[in-house]
Amino acid sequence: MEMPQLNLPFAAIKTKSVEGTIQVFGQVRKNYFVLTPEEWVRQHFIHYLNKEKGYPLGLMGVEKMFKYNQLQTRADIVLYNANGKPTMIVECKAPNVKITQDAFHQIAKYNFRLRVKYLLVTNGMQHFCCKMDYEKNEITFLEEIPDC
């Protein structure tokens, strides 16, 4: 399976072939996973957040489970501060998936409980990051993804 070049810096992503499927090494979970277009984006974005933005791998959660309206939901990436408080949720889509309002509704559901400072949606080609202000009930889209 040929994966597209993403709009992110180069990342040396480890892959291997297992019984006819390609697997990719997850830097946070320290395991191999089936390589899907979404996983390709997730692993590149984790690398970007770590190497370019300074977020430690140890303060990242991948596919974090939590409940929303009695349903189990799973956030792609959750970034935490040194005190263990969630600060950013990242929703990853496959490169060919257009980022729409639905993606923001999905990430807003994840944020219902966590109430993080930043929400980010990426398909590896486009990245949209917004800052939440709960007191003013405002959302501001940012030009840059904030550093750690």
C-alpha positions in Angstrom: 0.0 0.0 0.0 1.6 3.3 -1.1 1.0 6.1 1.4 0.9 9.7 0.3 3.4 12.4 1.1 1.9 14.5 3.9 2.1 18.2 4.5 4.3 17.5 7.5 8.1 17.3 8.0 9.8 14.0 7.1 9.4 11.3 9.7 11.3 8.0 9.7 8.2 5.8 10.4 9.0 2.2 11.0 7.0 -0.4 9.1 7.1 -4.2 8.6 5.3 -6.8 6.6 3.4 -9.4 8.6 1.5 -12.1 6.7 0.8 -9.9 3.8 -0.2 -6.8 5.7 2.0 -3.7 6.4 2.2 -2.7 10.0 3.5 0.6 11.4 5.3 1.1 14.7 3.4 3.4 17.2 5.9 5.6 19.0 3.6 6.2 21.9 2.0 2.8 22.4 5.4 1.0 21.5 3.7 -1.6 19.4 3.0 -2.4 15.7 -0.5 -1.6 14.2 -2.0 -2.3 10.8 -1.1 0.5 8.5 -4.2 2.4 7.5 -4.2 5.9 5.9 -5.5 7.3 9.2 -2.7 5.6 11.2 -0.2 6.9 8.7 -1.4 10.5 9.5 -1.5 9.8 13.3 2.1 8.5 13.4 3.4 11.4 11.3 1.5 13.9 13.5 2.8 12.3 16.7 6.3 12.7 15.3 5.6 16.3 14.3 4.2 17.2 17.8 7.2 15.6 19.4 10.1 16.7 17.2 8.8 20.1 15.9 6.6 21.3 18.7 8.3 19.8 21.8 5.5 17.6 23.2 7.0 14.7 25.1 5.9 11.2 23.9 5.3 10.4 27.6 2.6 13.1 27.8 0.6 11.8 24.8 -2.3 9.4 24.9 -3.3 7.6 21.7 -6.9 6.3 21.1 -7.9 7.3 24.6 -11.3 5.9 25.6 -14.0 7.8 27.5 -17.7 8.0 27.6 -20.0 10.5 25.9 -23.8 10.0 26.4 -23.3 6.4 27.5 -21.3 5.7 24.4 -17.6 4.7 24.4 -15.6 7.1 22.3 -12.0 7.2 21.4 -9.8 10.3 20.8 -6.9 9.8 18.4 -4.4 11.8 20.4 -4.7 13.6 23.7 -1.8 15.7 24.9 -1.3 16.3 28.6 0.6 18.8 30.7 3.2 17.8 33.3 0.4 17.7 35.9 -1.5 15.1 33.8 -4.2 17.5 32.8 -5.4 17.1 29.2 -4.5 20.3 27.1 -5.1 19.3 23.5 -7.2 16.8 21.5 -6.1 15.8 18.0 -8.5 14.1 15.6 -6.8 12.4 12.6 -8.4 11.7 9.3 -7.1 9.9 6.3 -5.4 12.2 3.7 -8.3 11.7 1.2 -10.9 12.7 3.8 -12.0 16.3 3.5 -12.1 18.1 6.8 -15.7 19.2 7.4 -17.9 20.5 10.2 -18.6 16.9 11.1 -14.9 16.4 12.2 -15.3 19.4 14.5 -18.6 18.0 15.9 -16.8 14.7 16.6 -13.9 16.4 18.4 -16.3 18.6 20.3 -18.0 15.5 21.7 -14.6 14.2 22.9 -14.0 17.6 24.5 -17.3 17.6 26.4 -15.7 15.9 29.3 -12.0 16.9 28.9 -12.5 20.7 28.4 -9.0 21.1 26.8 -7.4 24.4 25.8 -6.8 23.3 22.1 -8.7 21.2 19.6 -6.9 20.2 16.4 -8.2 18.3 13.3 -5.8 17.1 10.6 -5.8 14.9 7.5 -2.1 15.2 7.2 -2.5 17.7 4.4 -4.5 20.4 6.2 -4.3 21.1 10.0 -6.9 23.2 11.8 -6.2 24.2 15.4 -8.5 26.3 17.6 -8.2 27.7 21.1 -11.1 27.3 23.5 -12.2 30.1 25.8 -14.8 28.6 28.1 -15.4 31.8 30.1 -16.2 33.9 27.0 -17.7 30.8 25.2 -15.5 31.5 22.2 -13.5 29.5 19.7 -10.5 31.1 18.0 -8.8 29.4 15.0 -5.0 29.7 15.2 -2.5 30.4 12.4 0.1 28.1 14.1 -0.1 25.0 16.2 1.1 26.0 19.7 4.4 24.7 21.0 4.5 22.6 24.2 
